[in-house]
Amino acid sequence: MLFGLFYQDAAGLVINWTKNGEEFTGNVWGSWTDLNENGIRPFHECEDFDLDGSYEEVEYFGDLSDKFDSILWFDSEDLVKSVILDFNHITLLNTTSDDTFNWNTECTDVSGSDVTLTWIFESNDDGVNGNAGLAGFAIDNIRIDEFTFEDDGTYMNNVTGLDALEKTTVNVA
């Protein structure tokens, strides 16, 4: 399982980025806020102020993230969820290494990188939900804003008529 969890059907966000010629990959968990204003930590560590195993600066963006540290979208019971992901303050599980022992949770910054986002839907083999063609995952109205102090221009790419089994790449330039 890509996400290492045992949900019946789940979707998550994977990011690949290239920065200064190095290539990285990771599973996105959400964004972080630098509460104590000490910047990015050595090794891009997330901070656990009270040592309870929970990162106080991280806002997880999965379903039920208001109750749990949820990083996946799954049975949202027909609810619509809006998520804001700050690429200057992104929280992820860095899975770049082939050795899972070297995978680390990071609170980092991917600004100035070439970034590819991939939403992945996984289903178990129970024959009931996604793998039986009965459930799915939809993303609508993706908006990428670049926050700078000057006008960066306006970019618009419409995607229509995309079927469930089809793939497309949208380049924003």
VOPAGU-2260 file (C-alpha; in pm, 1 decimal, decimal comma):
REM VOPAGU-2260
SITE   aa  ch    i         X         Y         Z
SITE  MET   A    0       0,0       0,0       0,0
SITE  LEU   A    1     134,5     336,4     -99,8
SITE  PHE   A    2      15,0     518,3     210,0
SITE  GLY   A    3      97,9     238,7     454,4
SITE  LEU   A    4    -248,8     243,9     606,2
SITE  PHE   A    5    -526,4     -10,6     590,4
SITE  TYR   A    6    -832,6     182,2     482,0
SITE  GLN   A    7   -1071,3      11,1     242,2
SITE  ASP   A    8   -1053,2     295,8      -8,9
SITE  ALA   A    9    -844,0     607,3      26,9
SITE  ALA   A   10    -684,9     884,6    -173,6
SITE  GLY   A   11    -373,3    1082,9     -98,4
SITE  LEU   A   12    -142,7    1338,8    -252,5
SITE  VAL   A   13     211,9    1254,9    -365,1
SITE  ILE   A   14     461,7    1525,8    -456,2
SITE  ASN   A   15     777,2    1503,1    -664,6
SITE  TRP   A   16    1003,7    1805,4    -666,3
SITE  THR   A   17    1340,6    1905,0    -804,4
SITE  LYS   A   18    1541,0    2166,0    -620,0
SITE  ASN   A   19    1897,8    2267,5    -702,5
SITE  GLY   A   20    1930,5    1966,1    -932,0
SITE  GLU   A   21    1824,6    1710,8    -667,8
SITE  GLU   A   22    1505,1    1505,6    -706,0
SITE  PHE   A   23    1277,1    1427,1    -412,2
SITE  THR   A   24     943,5    1254,2    -353,0
SITE  GLY   A   25     701,3    1242,0     -62,5
SITE  ASN   A   26     347,8    1190,0      63,7
SITE  VAL   A   27     189,3    1524,7     148,9
SITE  TRP   A   28      35,2    1552,0     495,1
SITE  GLY   A   29     -59,2    1920,8     511,1
SITE  SER   A   30      94,5    2254,9     598,8
SITE  TRP   A   31     278,8    2386,5     900,9
SITE  THR   A   32     282,6    2719,2    1079,6
SITE  ASP   A   33     604,5    2837,5    1241,6
SITE  LEU   A   34     449,4    2910,1    1581,5
SITE  ASN   A   35     775,7    2997,0    1755,2
SITE  GLU   A   36     918,9    3169,6    1444,9
SITE  ASN   A   37    1245,9    2974,3    1440,5
SITE  GLY   A   38    1230,8    2884,8    1070,3
SITE  ILE   A   39    1303,7    2551,9     909,2
SITE  ARG   A   40    1473,2    2322,4    1160,9
SITE  PRO   A   41    1786,3    2114,9    1094,7
SITE  PHE   A   42    1698,0    1815,8     876,3
SITE  HIS   A   43    1358,2    1984,5     818,1
SITE  GLU   A   44    1227,8    1838,9    1144,8
SITE  CYS   A   45     872,7    1913,0    1253,9
SITE  GLU   A   46     847,8    2029,5    1613,0
SITE  ASP   A   47     679,0    1833,6    1891,2
SITE  PHE   A   48     681,5    2088,7    2174,1
SITE  ASP   A   49     537,4    1864,8    2447,9
SITE  LEU   A   50     693,7    1537,3    2321,6
SITE  ASP   A   51     356,5    1361,7    2290,8
SITE  GLY   A   52     422,0    1236,2    1936,0
SITE  SER   A   53     203,5    1504,6    1776,1
SITE  TYR   A   54     345,6    1795,4    1577,9
SITE  GLU   A   55     181,5    2110,2    1714,6
SITE  GLU   A   56     279,8    2325,6    1415,9
SITE  VAL   A   57     121,0    2090,4    1156,5
SITE  GLU   A   58    -228,1    2129,1    1012,2
SITE  TYR   A   59    -317,0    1793,8     855,7
SITE  PHE   A   60    -548,5    1816,5     556,9
SITE  GLY   A   61    -715,2    1474,2     528,3
SITE  ASP   A   62   -1075,4    1382,9     605,8
SITE  LEU   A   63   -1155,7    1403,6     976,3
SITE  SER   A   64    -836,9    1604,3    1033,7
SITE  ASP   A   65   -1029,1    1812,8    1286,5
SITE  LYS   A   66   -1038,2    1500,2    1509,4
SITE  PHE   A   67    -731,7    1301,3    1403,3
SITE  ASP   A   68    -395,6    1363,0    1235,9
SITE  SER   A   69    -550,5    1247,0     909,0
SITE  ILE   A   70    -350,2    1265,6     586,8
SITE  LEU   A   71    -590,9    1080,1     354,8
SITE  TRP   A   72    -925,6    1145,1     197,3
SITE  PHE   A   73   -1168,5     856,4     211,4
SITE  ASP   A   74   -1539,1     815,6     292,5
SITE  SER   A   75   -1629,9    1180,3     337,8
SITE  GLU   A   76   -2004,1    1099,6     336,7
SITE  ASP   A   77   -2078,5    1333,2      45,8
SITE  LEU   A   78   -1912,9    1625,3     219,1
SITE  VAL   A   79   -1714,6    1879,4      22,7
SITE  LYS   A   80   -1377,2    1964,3     168,5
SITE  SER   A   81   -1164,7    2264,7      83,7
SITE  VAL   A   82    -794,0    2248,2     153,5
SITE  ILE   A   83    -521,1    2508,9     141,4
SITE  LEU   A   84    -168,5    2379,1      96,0
SITE  ASP   A   85     118,1    2622,3     148,2
SITE  PHE   A   86     422,4    2513,6     -54,9
SITE  ASN   A   87     639,4    2745,6     155,8
SITE  HIS   A   88     532,9    2550,3     465,3
SITE  ILE   A   89     454,6    2195,9     346,6
SITE  THR   A   90     446,1    1891,1     573,1
SITE  LEU   A   91     526,3    1558,5     413,1
SITE  LEU   A   92     672,5    1214,1     458,7
SITE  ASN   A   93     991,0    1230,1     251,3
SITE  THR   A   94    1005,3     893,5      71,0
SITE  THR   A   95    1297,7     977,0    -157,8
SITE  SER   A   96    1523,1     700,5     -23,8
SITE  ASP   A   97    1475,2     341,0    -138,0
SITE  ASP   A   98    1537,3     241,3     226,2
SITE  THR   A   99    1218,6     304,8     426,8
SITE  PHE   A  100    1434,2     342,9     740,4
SITE  ASN   A  101    1544,5     677,1     594,3
SITE  TRP   A  102    1192,0     810,1     537,6
SITE  ASN   A  103    1131,1    1116,9     753,0
SITE  THR   A  104     846,1    1348,2     839,7
SITE  GLU   A  105     951,0    1694,8     727,7
SITE  CYS   A  106     823,7    2047,1     770,0
SITE  THR   A  107     991,3    2205,8     472,6
SITE  ASP   A  108     973,6    2452,7     185,6
SITE  VAL   A  109     949,7    2358,3    -182,6
SITE  SER   A  110     943,0    2713,3    -316,4
SITE  GLY   A  111    1177,4    2758,2    -610,5
SITE  SER   A  112    1132,7    2391,0    -706,9
SITE  ASP   A  113     980,9    2222,0   -1009,7
SITE  VAL   A  114     683,0    2041,1    -855,4
SITE  THR   A  115     459,8    1757,4    -976,5
SITE  LEU   A  116     145,5    1671,4    -779,1
SITE  THR   A  117     -14,4    1327,7    -815,7
SITE  TRP   A  118    -340,7    1228,5    -649,9
SITE  ILE   A  119    -354,1     852,9    -594,8
SITE  PHE   A  120    -663,3     645,2    -520,6
SITE  GLU   A  121    -609,9     304,2    -359,8
SITE  SER   A  122    -865,5      33,4    -300,4
SITE  ASN   A  123    -838,2    -297,3    -119,4
SITE  ASP   A  124    -956,4    -624,2    -270,0
SITE  ASP   A  125   -1289,5    -653,4     -87,5
SITE  GLY   A  126   -1482,4    -620,0    -416,9
SITE  VAL   A  127   -1717,0    -362,9    -264,7
SITE  ASN   A  128   -1595,9     -14,2    -333,1
SITE  GLY   A  129   -1342,4     140,1    -572,5
SITE  ASN   A  130   -1211,1    -182,1    -717,9
SITE  ALA   A  131   -1569,4    -287,1    -802,0
SITE  GLY   A  132   -1626,6      35,8    -994,4
SITE  LEU   A  133   -1867,9     172,8    -736,0
SITE  ALA   A  134   -1669,3     446,8    -570,8
SITE  GLY   A  135   -1423,8     706,1    -682,7
SITE  PHE   A  136   -1243,0    1020,6    -604,1
SITE  ALA   A  137   -1296,8    1363,1    -755,6
SITE  ILE   A  138   -1102,2    1684,7    -745,4
SITE  ASP   A  139   -1267,6    2002,1    -858,9
SITE  ASN   A  140   -1157,1    2363,0    -877,4
SITE  ILE   A  141    -785,6    2336,9    -815,1
SITE  ARG   A  142    -638,7    2681,2    -775,1
SITE  ILE   A  143    -271,0    2762,1    -746,3
SITE  ASP   A  144    -188,0    3108,3    -621,9
SITE  GLU   A  145     157,3    3257,0    -624,1
SITE  PHE   A  146     199,4    3507,8    -345,7
SITE  THR   A  147     466,6    3764,7    -420,9
SITE  PHE   A  148     486,0    4139,3    -404,7
SITE  GLU   A  149     451,1    4191,6    -778,1
SITE  ASP   A  150     203,1    4088,2   -1045,8
SITE  ASP   A  151     300,1    3740,7   -1169,4
SITE  GLY   A  152      31,4    3723,9   -1437,0
SITE  THR   A  153    -278,0    3511,0   -1475,7
SITE  TYR   A  154    -278,5    3151,2   -1595,0
SITE  MET   A  155    -586,7    2946,4   -1675,9
SITE  ASN   A  156    -604,5    2588,4   -1801,7
SITE  ASN   A  157    -947,8    2426,6   -1829,2
SITE  VAL   A  158    -978,4    2048,5   -1815,5
SITE  THR   A  159   -1309,6    1899,7   -1926,1
SITE  GLY   A  160   -1437,5    1561,7   -2039,5
SITE  LEU   A  161   -1185,6    1362,3   -1839,3
SITE  ASP   A  162   -1316,1    1010,8   -1771,7
SITE  ALA   A  163   -1237,0     812,6   -1456,5
SITE  LEU   A  164    -974,6     594,0   -1624,3
SITE  GLU   A  165    -809,4     872,5   -1822,8
SITE  LYS   A  166    -505,6    1074,1   -1722,3
SITE  THR   A  167    -396,8    1420,8   -1817,0
SITE  THR   A  168    -108,3    1652,8   -1743,3
SITE  VAL   A  169    -171,8    2023,5   -1694,6
SITE  ASN   A  170     128,0    2251,4   -1716,1
SITE  VAL   A  171     108,3    2592,4   -1554,7
SITE  ALA   A  172     359,6    2829,2   -1708,9
